[in-house]
């Protein structure tokens, strides 16, 4: 036992033999923390008194500036010399604006900022010589991929996925020639790739055009990819995975998606207006609110723009030697006889002129001088992608097609979408979290 005590004592002796170093206190430098200045539209807010408001009825640029002690010559300078940057006659009621005032007792307006939309704005700098210029907010683009199975309608399904209604419109326009969106069936499916815009990382500012899509209707899958076929004229069309153009010579409907197909072409229809007698209906009716734009379903020349009997106000267009179309019951026409119109141009607005029980457009379709049902016609397709572009096109769409193919069709309530982006504003590929 004494042996162990000797070892312990020896250890304490050795420890005690070590020189104890005195620890000097470390002097910590006091580094001032720089608080970032709060800026808006590139201006330091600490230098001004800030007023945020919206244009009210009766407001004008001149009235707002005079009320904030701006010299009249500066108002005239902006009004006359900077129309390209800021047309003072076009400020709209309800648009937000910001006035940066001086911090003295006069509180004179030194900068006026008018928001043209969520992203673009105009700055009127009144501090020295008055100048005006356009600018835009910093925008981040977040990539999204969504898929869904239709239970009731396309718009309701996309809405349940938290998708902007504009995506519904864009999708319906892409497939307007190949899929009848008034006759979608329960169980039809879709996959979409697109980007959303955000200001300051959190303020939603709309969507970009669809980058790729797949729509399955009645079991048939149709891909859609945008591709510029004429770089000089920047002509872009949507093509399928084999390079076939999704655009047809004719649109399927004379109004945009979202309105009701109220009556089809029917040669044995009985009409209440005529006492339920059989009166052949050689048109296709689309019910829509008064004032809804009516569009030309194909390029052509206006041969009639007039008013006659039960047709009311109408427009008739000759597209070529084979096809003509007519649009009845307009509130007002937007074109005249002899004008050439392009597919999608507004040619009038929905009304109730002539014999009609409610606001709608009656769309009539002629083939070789005989009225036919446009919904049963196999309409001629536009030209496929040129052979000289085919290889580049297929290489271009390959990664997007693969991304679409990897997305699973899921029920709306089972899908969550994860959106990510990096600090360089380059969108990252989304991931679907499927349960």
C-alpha positions as CSV (number, residue, x, y, z in Angstrom):
1,X,0.0,0.0,0.0
2,X,2.9,2.3,0.8
3,X,4.2,1.7,-2.7
4,X,1.1,3.2,-4.3
5,X,1.2,6.2,-1.9
6,X,4.7,6.8,-3.1
7,X,3.6,6.9,-6.7
8,X,0.9,9.4,-5.9
9,X,3.3,11.6,-4.1
10,X,5.7,11.4,-7.0
11,X,3.0,12.5,-9.4
12,X,2.0,15.5,-7.3
13,X,5.7,16.4,-7.1
14,X,6.1,16.3,-10.9
15,X,3.0,18.3,-11.4
16,X,4.1,20.8,-8.9
17,X,7.5,21.1,-10.6
18,X,5.9,22.5,-13.8
19,X,6.1,26.2,-14.1
20,X,2.7,27.8,-13.9
21,X,2.3,30.3,-16.7
22,X,0.4,33.5,-16.0
23,X,-2.5,34.0,-18.4
24,X,-2.6,37.5,-19.6
25,X,-6.0,38.9,-20.4
26,X,-6.9,39.2,-24.1
27,X,-7.8,42.7,-25.2
28,X,-10.9,42.5,-27.4
29,X,-11.1,45.1,-30.0
30,X,-14.5,46.9,-30.2
31,X,-15.6,46.6,-33.8
32,X,-18.5,48.8,-34.6
33,X,-21.5,47.1,-36.2
34,X,-22.5,48.8,-39.3
35,X,-26.3,48.9,-39.6
36,X,-27.3,48.6,-43.3
37,X,-29.1,51.7,-44.6
38,X,-32.7,51.1,-45.6
39,X,-33.1,51.9,-49.2
40,X,-36.0,51.9,-51.6
41,X,-35.7,52.3,-55.4
42,X,-32.0,53.0,-54.8
43,X,-32.6,55.9,-52.4
44,X,-31.5,56.2,-48.8
45,X,-34.8,56.6,-46.8
46,X,-33.0,58.3,-43.9
47,X,-32.4,61.3,-46.0
48,X,-36.1,61.9,-46.8
49,X,-39.6,62.0,-45.3
50,X,-41.3,59.1,-47.1
51,X,-45.0,59.2,-48.2
52,X,-46.6,56.1,-49.8
53,X,-50.0,56.5,-51.4
54,X,-52.0,55.5,-54.5
55,X,-53.4,57.6,-57.3
56,X,-56.9,58.6,-56.6
57,X,-59.7,59.8,-58.9
58,X,-59.1,63.3,-59.8
59,X,-55.3,63.1,-59.2
60,X,-52.8,64.2,-61.8
61,X,-49.0,64.4,-61.8
62,X,-49.2,68.2,-61.8
63,X,-51.7,68.4,-59.0
64,X,-49.7,66.0,-56.8
65,X,-46.5,67.9,-57.4
66,X,-48.0,71.4,-56.8
67,X,-49.5,70.1,-53.5
68,X,-45.9,69.1,-52.5
69,X,-44.3,72.4,-53.3
70,X,-42.6,71.5,-56.7
71,X,-41.8,74.5,-58.9
72,X,-44.1,74.7,-61.9
73,X,-41.3,74.9,-64.5
74,X,-40.0,71.5,-63.3
75,X,-43.5,70.0,-63.7
76,X,-43.6,71.4,-67.3
77,X,-40.1,69.9,-68.0
78,X,-41.2,66.4,-67.0
79,X,-44.5,66.7,-68.8
80,X,-43.0,67.9,-72.1
81,X,-39.5,66.5,-72.3
82,X,-39.8,63.0,-70.8
83,X,-42.9,61.6,-72.4
84,X,-41.0,58.4,-73.5
85,X,-40.0,57.7,-69.8
86,X,-43.1,59.1,-68.1
87,X,-46.3,60.1,-69.9
88,X,-48.0,62.1,-67.1
89,X,-51.4,61.7,-68.9
90,X,-51.3,58.0,-68.4
91,X,-51.1,57.6,-64.7
92,X,-53.9,55.3,-63.6
93,X,-56.2,55.4,-60.6
94,X,-55.2,52.8,-58.0
95,X,-51.5,52.7,-59.0
96,X,-49.1,53.0,-56.0
97,X,-46.6,55.9,-55.8
98,X,-43.9,57.1,-53.4
99,X,-42.9,60.7,-52.7
100,X,-39.5,61.4,-51.0
101,X,-39.7,64.8,-49.3
102,X,-37.1,67.0,-47.9
103,X,-36.7,66.8,-44.1
104,X,-36.9,70.6,-43.6
105,X,-40.0,72.5,-42.6
106,X,-41.1,73.0,-46.3
107,X,-41.2,69.2,-46.9
108,X,-40.8,69.7,-50.6
109,X,-41.1,66.7,-52.9
110,X,-37.6,65.8,-54.2
111,X,-38.3,62.4,-55.8
112,X,-41.5,61.0,-57.2
113,X,-41.7,57.2,-57.9
114,X,-44.6,55.8,-59.9
115,X,-45.2,52.0,-60.0
116,X,-46.2,51.1,-63.6
117,X,-46.7,47.5,-62.4
118,X,-45.3,45.1,-59.7
119,X,-41.9,45.1,-61.3
120,X,-41.4,48.2,-63.4
121,X,-41.4,51.8,-62.0
122,X,-40.6,55.3,-63.1
123,X,-38.4,57.7,-61.1
124,X,-38.9,61.5,-61.4
125,X,-35.9,63.1,-59.8
126,X,-36.7,66.8,-58.9
127,X,-33.6,67.6,-56.8
128,X,-31.6,69.5,-59.4
129,X,-32.7,69.8,-63.0
130,X,-35.8,67.6,-63.3
131,X,-35.2,64.2,-65.0
132,X,-37.3,61.0,-65.4
133,X,-36.2,57.5,-66.1
134,X,-37.5,53.9,-66.0
135,X,-36.2,51.1,-63.8
136,X,-37.3,47.8,-62.4
137,X,-37.1,46.0,-59.1
138,X,-34.8,43.0,-58.6
139,X,-36.6,39.9,-59.5
140,X,-35.9,36.3,-58.5
141,X,-37.2,33.5,-60.7
142,X,-38.3,30.3,-58.9
143,X,-38.7,27.1,-60.9
144,X,-41.8,25.1,-60.4
145,X,-42.9,21.7,-61.6
146,X,-46.5,20.7,-60.9
147,X,-48.6,17.7,-61.9
148,X,-52.3,16.9,-61.4
149,X,-55.2,14.7,-62.2
150,X,-58.4,16.5,-63.2
151,X,-61.4,15.8,-61.0
152,X,-63.7,18.6,-62.1
153,X,-62.0,21.3,-64.2
154,X,-58.5,22.3,-65.2
155,X,-58.7,25.7,-63.4
156,X,-60.0,24.2,-60.1
157,X,-57.3,21.5,-60.2
158,X,-54.5,24.0,-60.7
159,X,-56.0,26.3,-58.1
160,X,-55.9,23.5,-55.6
161,X,-52.1,23.2,-56.3
162,X,-51.6,26.9,-55.6
163,X,-50.9,27.8,-59.2
164,X,-51.6,31.2,-60.7
165,X,-54.7,31.3,-63.0
166,X,-52.5,32.7,-65.8
167,X,-50.9,29.3,-66.0
168,X,-54.3,27.8,-66.8
169,X,-54.8,30.4,-69.5
170,X,-51.3,29.8,-70.9
171,X,-51.8,26.0,-70.9
172,X,-55.1,26.2,-72.6
173,X,-53.7,28.5,-75.3
174,X,-50.8,26.1,-76.0
175,X,-53.1,23.2,-76.5
176,X,-56.0,25.3,-78.0
177,X,-55.6,23.5,-81.4
178,X,-55.1,19.9,-80.2
179,X,-57.3,19.6,-77.1
180,X,-60.9,20.8,-76.6
181,X,-60.7,22.3,-73.1
182,X,-64.5,22.6,-73.0
183,X,-64.6,18.8,-73.1
184,X,-62.0,17.7,-70.6
185,X,-62.8,14.4,-68.9
186,X,-62.3,13.4,-65.3
187,X,-59.0,11.6,-65.1
188,X,-57.2,13.7,-67.7
189,X,-53.7,14.6,-66.5
190,X,-51.0,17.2,-66.9
191,X,-47.4,18.1,-65.9
192,X,-46.0,21.6,-66.3
193,X,-42.7,23.3,-65.9
194,X,-42.6,27.1,-65.4
195,X,-41.1,29.9,-63.4
196,X,-42.7,32.3,-60.8
197,X,-41.4,35.8,-60.3
198,X,-40.8,37.2,-56.8
199,X,-39.7,40.7,-55.7
200,X,-37.6,41.0,-52.5
201,X,-37.8,37.2,-52.2
202,X,-41.4,37.2,-51.0
203,X,-43.7,39.5,-53.1
204,X,-45.3,37.4,-55.8
205,X,-45.1,39.1,-59.2
206,X,-46.6,36.6,-61.7
207,X,-45.4,33.8,-63.9
208,X,-43.2,33.3,-67.0
209,X,-44.4,31.5,-70.1
210,X,-44.6,27.7,-69.8
211,X,-41.2,26.0,-70.4
212,X,-42.6,22.5,-71.0
213,X,-45.8,20.6,-70.5
214,X,-47.4,17.2,-71.0
215,X,-51.1,16.8,-71.2
216,X,-52.9,13.5,-71.2
217,X,-56.4,13.6,-72.7
218,X,-58.5,10.5,-73.2
219,X,-55.3,8.5,-72.6
220,X,-53.3,10.3,-75.4
221,X,-50.2,12.1,-74.2
222,X,-49.2,15.3,-76.0
223,X,-45.9,17.0,-75.1
224,X,-45.4,20.8,-75.6
225,X,-42.0,22.6,-75.9
226,X,-41.5,26.2,-77.0
227,X,-38.9,26.8,-79.7
228,X,-37.9,29.8,-81.8
229,X,-38.0,28.8,-85.5
230,X,-37.1,32.2,-86.8
231,X,-34.3,34.0,-84.9
232,X,-34.6,37.2,-86.9
233,X,-38.4,37.6,-86.4
234,X,-38.3,35.8,-83.0
235,X,-41.2,33.6,-84.1
236,X,-41.9,31.0,-81.5
237,X,-44.3,28.0,-81.6
238,X,-44.9,25.0,-79.4
239,X,-44.0,21.6,-80.8
240,X,-44.4,18.1,-79.5
241,X,-41.7,15.6,-78.7
242,X,-41.4,14.6,-82.4
243,X,-41.3,18.2,-83.8
244,X,-44.9,18.4,-84.9
245,X,-46.4,21.9,-84.5
246,X,-49.2,22.1,-81.9
247,X,-50.7,25.1,-83.6
248,X,-53.4,24.5,-86.1
249,X,-54.5,26.7,-88.9
250,X,-57.7,27.4,-86.8
251,X,-58.3,27.9,-83.1
252,X,-61.1,25.7,-81.7
253,X,-63.0,28.6,-80.2
254,X,-63.5,32.3,-80.9
255,X,-63.0,33.3,-77.2
256,X,-60.3,32.4,-74.8
257,X,-60.5,29.5,-72.3
258,X,-62.8,30.0,-69.3
259,X,-66.3,30.4,-70.9
260,X,-69.1,28.0,-71.4
261,X,-69.9,26.1,-74.6
262,X,-73.7,26.7,-74.4
263,X,-75.0,25.1,-77.6
264,X,-73.4,23.0,-80.3
265,X,-74.0,22.7,-84.0
266,X,-77.3,20.8,-84.3
267,X,-79.5,20.5,-87.3
268,X,-82.5,19.2,-85.3
269,X,-82.4,21.7,-82.4
270,X,-85.7,23.0,-81.0
271,X,-85.5,26.7,-79.9
272,X,-87.8,28.2,-77.2
273,X,-87.6,31.6,-79.0
274,X,-89.4,30.1,-82.0
275,X,-91.9,28.1,-79.9
276,X,-89.8,24.9,-79.7
277,X,-90.1,24.3,-83.4
278,X,-87.2,22.6,-85.2
279,X,-84.8,25.2,-86.4
280,X,-81.4,24.0,-87.6
281,X,-78.6,25.5,-85.6
282,X,-75.6,25.7,-87.8
283,X,-73.4,27.5,-85.3
284,X,-71.6,26.8,-82.1
285,X,-72.5,29.1,-79.2
286,X,-70.1,30.2,-76.5
287,X,-71.8,31.9,-73.5
288,X,-69.7,34.8,-72.0
289,X,-70.3,38.1,-70.3
290,X,-71.1,41.2,-72.4
291,X,-67.9,42.8,-73.5
292,X,-65.8,39.6,-73.6
293,X,-63.3,39.9,-76.5
294,X,-64.1,37.8,-79.6
295,X,-61.0,36.7,-81.5
296,X,-60.3,35.6,-85.1
297,X,-59.8,31.8,-85.2
298,X,-57.4,32.1,-88.1
299,X,-55.7,34.5,-90.4
300,X,-57.9,36.0,-93.1
301,X,-59.6,39.0,-94.7
302,X,-62.8,40.5,-93.3
303,X,-65.5,40.2,-96.0
304,X,-68.4,41.5,-93.9
305,X,-68.7,43.7,-90.8
306,X,-72.3,44.8,-90.5
307,X,-75.7,44.2,-88.8
308,X,-78.5,42.1,-90.3
309,X,-81.7,40.6,-88.9
310,X,-81.4,37.9,-86.3
311,X,-77.6,37.8,-86.7
312,X,-77.3,41.2,-85.0
313,X,-73.9,42.7,-85.4
314,X,-71.4,40.3,-86.9
315,X,-68.1,39.8,-88.7
316,X,-67.3,37.3,-91.4
317,X,-63.8,36.3,-92.4
318,X,-62.5,34.5,-95.5
319,X,-59.4,32.5,-94.6
320,X,-58.7,31.0,-98.0
321,X,-60.5,29.3,-100.9
322,X,-61.8,26.6,-98.6
323,X,-62.6,28.1,-95.2
324,X,-64.6,31.0,-93.9
325,X,-65.9,31.9,-90.4
326,X,-68.6,34.1,-89.0
327,X,-69.1,35.6,-85.5
328,X,-72.7,36.7,-84.5
329,X,-74.5,38.8,-81.9
330,X,-71.7,41.2,-81.2
331,X,-72.0,44.2,-79.0
332,X,-69.6,46.0,-81.3
333,X,-67.2,45.2,-84.1
334,X,-63.5,46.0,-83.9
335,X,-62.7,45.5,-87.6
336,X,-63.9,46.7,-91.0
337,X,-64.6,45.1,-94.3
338,X,-61.3,44.6,-96.3
339,X,-59.1,44.4,-93.2
340,X,-56.6,41.6,-92.9
341,X,-56.6,40.0,-89.4
342,X,-54.2,37.6,-87.7
343,X,-55.2,34.5,-85.7
344,X,-56.0,35.7,-82.1
345,X,-56.7,39.3,-83.1
346,X,-59.7,40.9,-81.3
347,X,-62.5,41.4,-84.0
348,X,-65.3,42.4,-81.7
349,X,-67.0,42.0,-78.3
350,X,-69.7,39.7,-77.0
351,X,-73.2,41.2,-76.9
352,X,-76.9,40.4,-77.3
353,X,-77.7,42.0,-80.7
354,X,-80.1,40.1,-83.0
355,X,-82.2,37.1,-81.8
356,X,-80.6,35.8,-78.6
357,X,-81.7,34.9,-75.2
358,X,-78.4,35.8,-73.5
359,X,-75.0,37.1,-74.1
360,X,-72.9,34.8,-76.3
361,X,-71.1,34.6,-79.6
362,X,-72.5,32.2,-82.3
363,X,-69.5,30.9,-84.2
364,X,-70.2,29.6,-87.8
365,X,-67.8,27.7,-89.9
366,X,-67.8,27.2,-93.7
367,X,-65.9,24.6,-95.6
368,X,-66.1,24.7,-99.4
369,X,-69.2,27.0,-99.1
370,X,-71.1,24.7,-96.8
371,X,-71.6,25.2,-93.1
372,X,-70.1,22.4,-91.0
373,X,-69.5,21.6,-87.3
374,X,-66.0,23.0,-86.5
375,X,-65.6,20.7,-83.5
376,X,-66.0,17.7,-85.7
377,X,-63.6,18.9,-88.4
378,X,-60.1,17.7,-88.6
379,X,-58.5,21.1,-89.0
380,X,-55.2,21.4,-91.0
381,X,-52.1,21.6,-88.8
382,X,-49.3,24.2,-89.1
383,X,-45.9,23.2,-90.6
384,X,-43.8,20.9,-88.4
385,X,-40.3,21.9,-87.4
386,X,-38.0,22.3,-90.4
387,X,-35.6,19.4,-91.1
388,X,-32.6,21.8,-90.7
389,X,-33.7,22.6,-87.1
390,X,-34.8,19.1,-86.1
391,X,-31.5,17.8,-84.6
392,X,-31.0,21.0,-82.5
393,X,-34.6,20.9,-81.4
394,X,-34.5,17.3,-80.2
395,X,-31.2,18.1,-78.3
396,X,-32.8,21.2,-76.8
397,X,-35.9,19.4,-75.4
398,X,-34.2,16.3,-74.2
399,X,-33.5,17.4,-70.6
400,X,-37.0,19.0,-70.2
401,X,-38.6,15.8,-71.5
402,X,-36.6,13.7,-69.1
403,X,-37.7,16.1,-66.2
404,X,-41.3,15.8,-67.2
405,X,-41.1,12.0,-67.5
406,X,-39.7,11.8,-64.0
407,X,-42.6,13.6,-62.4
408,X,-45.3,11.3,-61.2
409,X,-49.0,12.1,-61.7
410,X,-50.5,12.6,-58.2
411,X,-53.8,13.6,-56.8
412,X,-53.9,17.4,-55.9
413,X,-54.3,16.8,-52.1
414,X,-51.3,14.4,-52.1
415,X,-48.8,16.8,-53.7
416,X,-46.6,19.4,-52.1
417,X,-44.2,21.5,-54.2
418,X,-40.8,22.5,-52.9
419,X,-39.4,25.6,-54.6
420,X,-35.8,26.5,-54.2
421,X,-33.3,29.0,-55.7
422,X,-29.7,30.0,-55.2
423,X,-28.2,33.3,-54.3
424,X,-27.2,34.1,-57.9
425,X,-30.8,34.3,-58.9
426,X,-30.5,31.1,-60.9
427,X,-33.5,28.9,-60.3
428,X,-32.9,25.4,-59.1
429,X,-34.8,22.4,-60.2
430,X,-37.8,21.8,-58.0
431,X,-38.5,18.6,-56.1
432,X,-41.9,17.0,-55.7
433,X,-42.6,15.6,-52.3
434,X,-45.1,12.8,-52.9
435,X,-46.7,10.9,-50.0
